[in-house]
């Protein structure tokens, strides 16, 4: 186990800056997920940690030792790739033992002991004499994990290891990976574009966009206290609804749709002197009503109802706007809603986010009853 530090790490490919001045401190035994859209620099960051890419600027340290110039085989790191990369002519035992044979001077009995212990932990001990072609995708992924585990590394690096699995198996393997990482207590950096994996598996999330680090925080912090509009829109499915508004006399206004949203003094003060703003509200925080009761209630037309079983995802729009202006509302699955009918929505001020339209920076985030919950790591 080890602490891992990225200090102002930058990677350039000629004139292209793939990773721009990224700094993250990863605690001993922590599970950190690097997440972001395709091309954001997350895999490049992982490859720099592994020693597969040279860094252009900055420093990478493992337990305080700078490893910028250390070759990959000297970094005490084990990596699991998207591709299982198993040798088809070798048995599971031989695949798991191969890395030890190449990188250590351990006795054969010690190697076999490590392989068997790892196989038992991964529940593949009955597959040790089979070859990869005889295994399912999930079993092959466990073998690839086992090959990394037997190395007993200081740091695990995982590059989208579940993306080749079907949805049901991927869900099960997420749980297995969490259990395994907690049991082993190994510092882990996990790369994915799947925000569900990021939210459910991590102690903290590091969100990248365009090579720049946007936020590093617990999953709940990123969800409820996004540092900017990008994070707010990227984390959450369906994503947060955004409305371009202007601040006029203590109200958020969109004159094109006759939208006026009065602000309390607390929210007004947090906005400061910025007048060109974006109002954000998550779909599940919008309330569906039969009639307007407060100044935060607005008439809408329901365009589409998507039944999901436990909930209904509604696509709604303000009256007299086109169908391209729809936004999401999530209601209980037992709530009967008909497409084409008019309803009233409430946008509670306690749940709104306000962003600077020009910079995207968050000026105000929703209220949270228990702040300590945001800081808690996964159990």
C-alpha positions as CSV (number, residue, x, y, z in Angstrom):
1,X,0.0,0.0,0.0
2,X,1.2,3.5,-0.7
3,X,0.3,7.2,-1.1
4,X,0.2,8.4,-4.6
5,X,0.8,12.1,-5.5
6,X,0.4,13.9,-8.8
7,X,1.9,17.4,-8.6
8,X,1.1,19.8,-11.5
9,X,1.4,16.9,-14.0
10,X,1.2,17.9,-17.7
11,X,1.4,15.9,-20.8
12,X,1.9,17.4,-24.3
13,X,1.9,15.7,-27.6
14,X,3.6,18.3,-29.9
15,X,1.2,21.3,-29.7
16,X,-1.6,19.4,-28.1
17,X,-1.9,19.5,-24.3
18,X,-3.6,16.2,-23.3
19,X,-3.3,16.7,-19.5
20,X,-2.9,20.2,-18.1
21,X,-1.4,20.8,-14.7
22,X,-3.2,18.1,-12.8
23,X,-2.6,17.8,-9.0
24,X,-4.2,15.1,-6.9
25,X,-3.1,13.5,-3.6
26,X,-4.4,9.9,-3.2
27,X,-4.3,8.5,0.3
28,X,-3.0,5.1,1.2
29,X,-5.7,2.5,0.5
30,X,-8.0,5.0,-1.2
31,X,-10.1,4.1,-4.2
32,X,-10.0,7.1,-6.6
33,X,-11.9,7.1,-9.9
34,X,-10.8,9.2,-12.8
35,X,-13.9,10.0,-14.9
36,X,-14.7,12.2,-17.8
37,X,-15.8,12.2,-21.4
38,X,-13.8,10.5,-24.2
39,X,-10.6,12.4,-24.9
40,X,-10.5,14.2,-21.5
41,X,-7.0,12.8,-20.6
42,X,-8.0,10.2,-18.0
43,X,-6.2,7.2,-19.7
44,X,-3.2,9.4,-20.5
45,X,-3.0,10.3,-16.8
46,X,-3.2,6.6,-15.8
47,X,-0.5,5.7,-18.3
48,X,1.8,8.4,-16.9
49,X,1.3,7.0,-13.4
50,X,2.2,3.5,-14.8
51,X,5.3,4.8,-16.5
52,X,3.9,4.0,-20.0
53,X,4.0,7.7,-20.9
54,X,6.6,10.2,-20.0
55,X,5.4,13.3,-18.3
56,X,6.1,16.7,-19.8
57,X,6.0,18.7,-16.6
58,X,5.3,18.1,-12.9
59,X,6.0,15.1,-10.6
60,X,4.6,11.7,-9.7
61,X,5.5,10.3,-6.3
62,X,4.7,7.0,-4.7
63,X,5.1,7.1,-0.9
64,X,7.1,10.3,-1.3
65,X,9.6,8.9,-3.8
66,X,9.5,10.7,-7.2
67,X,9.2,8.2,-10.0
68,X,9.2,10.5,-13.0
69,X,12.2,8.7,-14.5
70,X,11.6,5.3,-13.1
71,X,10.7,2.6,-15.7
72,X,7.3,0.9,-15.4
73,X,8.7,-2.3,-13.9
74,X,10.3,-0.5,-11.0
75,X,7.2,1.4,-9.8
76,X,5.6,-1.4,-7.9
77,X,2.4,-0.9,-9.8
78,X,0.0,-3.5,-11.3
79,X,-2.3,-2.6,-14.1
80,X,-5.6,-4.1,-15.3
81,X,-6.6,-3.1,-18.9
82,X,-9.9,-3.0,-20.7
83,X,-8.7,-6.0,-22.8
84,X,-8.1,-9.1,-20.6
85,X,-4.8,-9.8,-22.5
86,X,-4.7,-13.4,-21.4
87,X,-2.4,-15.9,-23.1
88,X,-4.8,-18.3,-24.9
89,X,-2.3,-21.3,-24.8
90,X,-1.7,-21.0,-21.0
91,X,-4.0,-22.2,-18.2
92,X,-5.5,-19.8,-15.7
93,X,-2.8,-20.8,-13.2
94,X,0.0,-20.1,-15.8
95,X,-1.5,-16.8,-16.8
96,X,-1.7,-15.6,-13.2
97,X,1.8,-16.9,-12.4
98,X,3.4,-15.4,-15.5
99,X,4.1,-11.9,-14.2
100,X,5.7,-13.4,-11.0
101,X,8.0,-15.6,-13.1
102,X,9.1,-12.6,-15.2
103,X,9.6,-10.1,-12.4
104,X,10.6,-12.0,-9.3
105,X,12.9,-14.7,-8.0
106,X,10.2,-16.4,-5.9
107,X,10.3,-20.1,-5.5
108,X,7.7,-22.0,-7.6
109,X,5.9,-23.1,-4.4
110,X,5.5,-19.5,-3.2
111,X,4.2,-18.5,-6.7
112,X,1.7,-21.3,-6.6
113,X,0.6,-20.3,-3.1
114,X,0.0,-16.7,-4.2
115,X,-1.9,-17.8,-7.2
116,X,-4.1,-20.2,-5.2
117,X,-4.8,-17.5,-2.5
118,X,-5.8,-15.0,-5.2
119,X,-7.9,-17.5,-7.0
120,X,-9.7,-18.3,-3.8
121,X,-10.4,-14.7,-3.1
122,X,-11.7,-14.2,-6.6
123,X,-13.7,-17.4,-6.4
124,X,-12.0,-18.9,-9.5
125,X,-10.0,-21.6,-7.7
126,X,-11.9,-24.3,-9.5
127,X,-10.8,-22.8,-12.9
128,X,-7.1,-22.9,-12.5
129,X,-6.4,-25.7,-15.0
130,X,-8.7,-24.3,-17.7
131,X,-7.6,-22.1,-20.6
132,X,-9.1,-18.6,-21.3
133,X,-11.2,-19.9,-24.3
134,X,-13.2,-22.1,-21.8
135,X,-14.1,-19.1,-19.6
136,X,-16.9,-16.5,-19.7
137,X,-16.1,-12.8,-20.0
138,X,-16.6,-12.3,-16.3
139,X,-14.3,-15.2,-15.4
140,X,-11.6,-13.9,-17.8
141,X,-11.8,-10.5,-16.1
142,X,-11.3,-12.2,-12.7
143,X,-8.2,-13.9,-14.1
144,X,-6.8,-10.6,-15.3
145,X,-7.5,-9.1,-11.8
146,X,-5.8,-12.2,-10.2
147,X,-2.7,-11.7,-12.3
148,X,-2.4,-8.2,-10.8
149,X,-3.2,-9.2,-7.3
150,X,-0.5,-11.9,-7.0
151,X,2.1,-9.2,-7.7
152,X,1.1,-7.6,-4.3
153,X,1.6,-4.1,-5.7
154,X,1.7,-0.8,-3.9
155,X,-0.8,0.7,-6.3
156,X,-3.5,-0.8,-8.6
157,X,-4.3,1.0,-11.9
158,X,-7.5,0.0,-13.7
159,X,-8.3,1.2,-17.2
160,X,-12.0,0.7,-17.9
161,X,-11.7,-3.0,-16.9
162,X,-15.5,-3.7,-17.0
163,X,-16.4,-2.0,-20.3
164,X,-16.3,-5.3,-22.3
165,X,-18.9,-7.0,-20.0
166,X,-22.7,-6.9,-20.5
167,X,-24.8,-4.7,-18.2
168,X,-25.8,-7.3,-15.7
169,X,-22.3,-8.8,-15.3
170,X,-20.8,-5.3,-15.1
171,X,-23.1,-4.4,-12.2
172,X,-22.1,-7.6,-10.4
173,X,-18.4,-7.0,-11.0
174,X,-18.6,-3.5,-9.6
175,X,-19.7,-4.9,-6.3
176,X,-16.9,-7.6,-6.5
177,X,-14.2,-4.9,-7.2
178,X,-15.4,-2.8,-4.3
179,X,-15.3,-5.8,-1.9
180,X,-11.9,-6.9,-3.3
181,X,-10.3,-3.5,-3.0
182,X,-11.6,-3.0,0.6
183,X,-10.3,-6.5,1.5
184,X,-6.8,-5.9,0.0
185,X,-6.6,-2.2,1.1
186,X,-4.5,-1.4,-2.0
187,X,-4.4,2.2,-3.2
188,X,-6.4,2.1,-6.5
189,X,-6.8,4.5,-9.4
190,X,-9.7,3.5,-11.7
191,X,-10.4,5.1,-15.0
192,X,-13.9,5.1,-16.5
193,X,-16.3,7.2,-18.6
194,X,-19.2,5.6,-16.8
195,X,-20.5,7.9,-14.1
196,X,-22.4,5.1,-12.5
197,X,-19.1,3.3,-11.8
198,X,-17.6,6.5,-10.5
199,X,-20.5,7.2,-8.1
200,X,-20.9,3.7,-6.8
201,X,-17.3,2.5,-6.5
202,X,-15.1,5.4,-5.4
203,X,-14.0,7.0,-2.2
204,X,-13.4,10.1,-4.2
205,X,-13.9,11.1,-7.8
206,X,-11.5,13.2,-10.0
207,X,-13.4,14.7,-12.9
208,X,-11.5,15.7,-16.0
209,X,-12.5,17.7,-19.0
210,X,-10.3,18.8,-21.9
211,X,-7.2,17.6,-19.9
212,X,-8.1,19.9,-17.0
213,X,-9.1,18.8,-13.5
214,X,-12.5,20.1,-12.7
215,X,-13.2,18.7,-9.2
216,X,-11.9,16.1,-6.7
217,X,-14.4,15.2,-4.1
218,X,-16.6,12.4,-2.7
219,X,-19.4,11.2,-5.0
220,X,-22.0,13.1,-3.0
221,X,-20.0,16.3,-3.0
222,X,-19.7,16.2,-6.8
223,X,-23.4,15.4,-7.1
224,X,-24.8,18.0,-4.7
225,X,-22.0,20.6,-4.6
226,X,-20.6,20.6,-8.2
227,X,-17.8,23.2,-8.6
228,X,-19.0,24.3,-12.0
229,X,-21.6,23.7,-14.7
230,X,-19.6,20.9,-16.4
231,X,-19.5,18.8,-13.3
232,X,-23.1,19.5,-12.6
233,X,-24.1,18.3,-16.1
234,X,-21.7,15.4,-16.2
235,X,-22.6,13.7,-12.9
236,X,-26.2,12.5,-12.7
237,X,-28.5,10.6,-15.1
238,X,-30.6,12.2,-16.4
239,X,-28.3,15.2,-16.1
240,X,-29.2,18.5,-14.4
241,X,-31.6,20.8,-16.1
242,X,-30.1,24.2,-17.1
243,X,-31.9,27.5,-17.9
244,X,-30.2,30.6,-19.1
245,X,-31.5,33.5,-17.0
246,X,-30.7,37.1,-16.1
247,X,-30.7,38.7,-12.6
248,X,-33.2,41.6,-12.4
249,X,-34.4,43.1,-9.2
250,X,-33.7,40.0,-7.1
251,X,-35.4,37.7,-9.7
252,X,-34.1,35.2,-12.2
253,X,-35.7,36.1,-15.5
254,X,-36.1,34.7,-19.0
255,X,-38.2,37.1,-20.9
256,X,-38.5,34.8,-23.9
257,X,-40.8,32.4,-21.9
258,X,-42.1,34.8,-19.3
259,X,-40.1,33.0,-16.6
260,X,-39.6,34.9,-13.3
261,X,-38.0,33.2,-10.3
262,X,-37.8,35.3,-7.1
263,X,-34.7,34.7,-4.9
264,X,-34.3,34.8,-1.2
265,X,-31.7,37.2,0.2
266,X,-29.4,34.3,1.0
267,X,-29.3,33.1,-2.6
268,X,-29.2,36.6,-3.9
269,X,-26.2,37.4,-1.8
270,X,-24.3,34.3,-3.0
271,X,-24.7,35.4,-6.6
272,X,-23.0,38.8,-6.0
273,X,-22.8,41.2,-8.9
274,X,-23.1,38.6,-11.7
275,X,-26.2,39.1,-13.7
276,X,-25.9,36.7,-16.6
277,X,-26.6,33.3,-15.0
278,X,-27.7,29.7,-15.4
279,X,-30.3,28.2,-13.1
280,X,-29.8,24.5,-12.5
281,X,-32.2,21.9,-11.0
282,X,-31.9,18.1,-10.9
283,X,-34.8,16.2,-12.4
284,X,-35.6,14.4,-9.2
285,X,-35.9,17.7,-7.3
286,X,-38.6,19.1,-9.5
287,X,-42.1,18.5,-8.0
288,X,-45.2,17.8,-10.1
289,X,-48.4,19.5,-9.0
290,X,-52.0,20.0,-10.2
291,X,-52.2,23.7,-9.6
292,X,-49.9,26.7,-9.0
293,X,-49.5,27.7,-5.4
294,X,-46.3,29.7,-5.0
295,X,-44.0,32.0,-7.1
296,X,-41.7,29.0,-7.7
297,X,-44.5,27.1,-9.5
298,X,-44.8,27.1,-13.3
299,X,-47.1,25.6,-15.9
300,X,-45.7,23.0,-18.3
301,X,-46.7,20.6,-21.0
302,X,-45.7,17.0,-20.8
303,X,-44.3,15.8,-24.2
304,X,-43.1,12.3,-23.3
305,X,-43.6,9.9,-20.5
306,X,-40.9,7.2,-20.1
307,X,-42.0,4.6,-17.5
308,X,-39.0,3.0,-15.7
309,X,-40.9,1.0,-13.2
310,X,-39.9,2.6,-9.9
311,X,-40.1,6.0,-11.5
312,X,-41.3,7.9,-14.5
313,X,-39.0,10.1,-16.5
314,X,-40.9,13.0,-18.0
315,X,-39.9,15.3,-20.8
316,X,-41.7,18.6,-20.3
317,X,-41.6,22.1,-21.7
318,X,-42.9,25.5,-20.8
319,X,-46.1,26.4,-22.8
320,X,-45.6,28.1,-26.2
321,X,-42.0,26.7,-26.6
322,X,-40.9,24.2,-29.2
323,X,-40.2,20.5,-28.5
324,X,-36.5,21.1,-28.6
325,X,-36.8,23.0,-25.3
326,X,-37.8,20.0,-23.2
327,X,-36.2,19.3,-19.9
328,X,-36.4,16.3,-17.5
329,X,-38.6,15.7,-14.5
330,X,-38.5,12.5,-12.5
331,X,-41.6,11.4,-10.5
332,X,-42.7,8.3,-8.7
333,X,-43.5,5.3,-10.8
334,X,-47.0,5.0,-9.4
335,X,-47.7,8.6,-10.4
336,X,-50.1,8.6,-13.4
337,X,-49.0,11.3,-15.9
338,X,-50.3,11.6,-19.5
339,X,-48.4,13.0,-22.4
340,X,-49.9,16.1,-24.0
341,X,-51.5,17.3,-20.8
342,X,-50.7,20.4,-18.8
343,X,-49.4,20.3,-15.3
344,X,-47.6,22.5,-12.8
345,X,-44.0,22.0,-11.7
346,X,-42.4,23.4,-8.6
347,X,-38.7,24.3,-8.6
348,X,-37.9,24.5,-4.8
349,X,-35.3,27.2,-4.0
350,X,-33.7,24.8,-1.5
351,X,-32.7,22.5,-4.4
352,X,-31.5,25.0,-7.0
353,X,-27.9,25.7,-8.3
354,X,-26.8,28.9,-9.8
355,X,-23.8,29.2,-12.2
356,X,-22.0,32.1,-13.8
357,X,-23.1,31.9,-17.5
358,X,-19.7,33.1,-18.8
359,X,-17.3,31.1,-16.7
360,X,-19.5,28.2,-15.6
361,X,-18.4,28.5,-12.0
362,X,-20.9,27.6,-9.3
363,X,-22.1,30.6,-7.4
364,X,-24.7,28.8,-5.3
365,X,-25.4,25.1,-4.6
366,X,-28.4,23.4,-3.1
367,X,-29.0,23.3,0.6
368,X,-27.9,20.1,2.4
369,X,-29.4,19.1,5.8
370,X,-26.4,17.0,6.9
371,X,-23.1,18.3,5.6
372,X,-21.2,15.4,7.1
373,X,-22.8,13.0,4.7
374,X,-21.1,14.8,1.7
375,X,-17.7,14.1,3.2
376,X,-18.2,10.5,4.0
377,X,-16.4,7.8,2.0
378,X,-18.3,4.7,0.8
379,X,-18.9,2.2,3.5
